[in-house]
């Protein structure tokens, strides 16, 4: 299982939200590049980089930060937040993203995302399937849809999606454990490489997620709060 560190950018700073609430942000570092370099030095290979301003504004806002991290580290970056058009996608890949996460756009414009799959291949496009109470949430987690998360993932897998990130927004940032039962249900139902996100608070949580069959685990607040040490992750990377 891949260990994927998370950096969320808001106002150009490295932050974490609680349950997707922009009013409940904690700033952990003024310089996301500094954080990325520290992660790389500790053995981290994969980075989940999220443009929170972009997610809310519906267009990429912080491609320059992506470019800095991509050019000054060897981290393999998947980038999300504000990807709503061909132009945004080209900017993300041109700025150094190895993969791009299609979240809200996958709900609002599925035909466009399918076109991206055909053009770039399923190693490059990740489905963002973030949910709350099993319903897909969009627009920086500010709006809840009527789409069931498992049906949503299943439909895209039938169209060629290989990877999906599933964040349980109700657990994100609370450090009270991940939605392992939901992940098991998804993996038993859909043929997808599932990346777990949200609520991870300990090494035991990571072992549990791995046992459930997840392809990757995104770890954010637990690192920043010292619940999980970067050196503890080294052997898993």
MOQUIDA-V548999 format. One line per field, one symbol per residue. ss: DSSP state (H for helix, E for strand, C for the rest). A space follows every 10 residues. Layout:
ss->???
This chain:
ss->CEEEEEEEEE CCEEEEEECC EEEEEEEEEC CHHHHHHHHH HCCCCEEEEE EHHHHHHCCC CCHHHHHHHH HHCCCEEEEE CCCCCHHHHH HHHHCCCCEE EECHHHHHCH HHHHHHHHHH CCCCEEEECC EECCEEEECC CCEEEEEEHH HHHHHHHCCC CCEEEEEECC CCCCCCCCCH HHHHHHHHHC CCEEEEECCC CCHHHHHHHH HHCCCEEEEC HHHHCCCCCH HHHHHHC
